[in-house]
Each structure stands twice: as structure tokens, then as C-alpha cells.
Amino acid sequence: MIGRLELTANADRKGGASSTYHRVLVENETGQVENLLLTQTELKRARERAGKNEEDTREVTLIEGLLHWLCSMLS
């Protein structure tokens, strides 16, 4: 399933912490649903890593694409 990044405010910001995070809700490798919070720098590094290691990424399946389209039409 395709997750959707959502920019969210850091509700309890401490020290030099980022004022915002990119949040995504995912199903992890054990089937648990969890929130991931990424800073802008972490998101940039993850995108660069995916770009450099395209052999480790995968295309969206037809079913995933259809579900994504349907969810975007309903929201």
C-alpha cells in the first residue's frame, strides 16, 4: 500500500529539534502499524539512498495503483 507523507508540527519541541516532521503511517515487517517521523534531512537522505539503489526498490503493483487512485478520489 502507498503511504502518504504528512507535514506535522513537533508538538513538544525541545532544544534544537525540528519544528516539523514528515509523518507516515506504515505497516512494519511484523505486521504492526506504526508512525514514522522523518526530518527534512532524513527524508532527503532516504530519497537519495533510493535513487542510488534503484535495484532495491520496486514498482507500484496494479492493485496498489488502483487502491491509491481510489483513496485519492475519496479524500
Beta strands, then each sheet from edge to edge (+ up, - down):
strand 1: 6-9
strand 2: 20-27
strand 3: 33-38
sheet 1: 1+ 2- 3+
end
